[in-house]
Amino acid sequence: MKKMIFALLVLLTIVSCSNNTQPSCSDECCKKECNTVIETIMTRRSIRKYTDQAVPRELLDKIAECGINAPNGMNAQQWEVRIVDNPEWLKNITEAQRKAAEGTPMAKQFQDPAMKNIFRNAPAVIFIAHKPGHCTQVDCGLMAGNMVLSAKSLGLGSIVMMGPLGFFSTEAGEPFLKSLELSEGYKLLLCVGIGYADEEPAARPRNKEVIKYVE
């Protein structure tokens, strides 16, 4: 009998220790019955400074997969995703845009010695293209939303950008656009920089007054 009781105590100790090794949420989240999805949404920030650490491709694969699982009109999936994590490619497009900006107001941004690439120095960039249609811009926005949230959940920072894409429509940017090998009829819409954050920006206030119930 004593042996049975001892064995039971050992088993309970193992189970207790096992439960204690589970990942925990922030204290604030746990006070409110932790919901990891909501916590990820509320703690995500746009990151504009990244470390030089490369992002493993298995993480980029998972982020892209989360992206294409976004809701989209009629499940037409009229989007394409291209991932660039080649430092040379990012360096070359930055240098090409630097030359194209000479003598224009845009040249000022390239005077920053900390600039390594035009995508906020993110070591990986996910380009999102769409086949212009009634819903496709919304579809791609939802895709990008999935990507930045999944990146956050994987310990990565992210930022959604449109500004750098203007260069692709110029003569100097054409070779880089071609290198993405988009299908005919598809156009770049936005891109998402991904990397390990080198900053922890505070949350910016949100105006809750825009939320109203209609009785």
NORCOR-V963060 format. One record per helix or strand of 2 or more residues. SS is the DSSP state (h for helix, s for strand). FROM is the first residue (numbers start at 1). TO is the last residue. Records with the same first field share a line. If there is no record, write none. Layout:
SS=FROM-TO + FROM-TO
This chain:
h=2-20 + 27-31 + 36-43 + 57-68 + 73-75 + 87-101 + 105-111 + 136-153 + 163-169 + 174-179 + 208-210
s=79-84 + 124-131 + 157-161 + 186-195
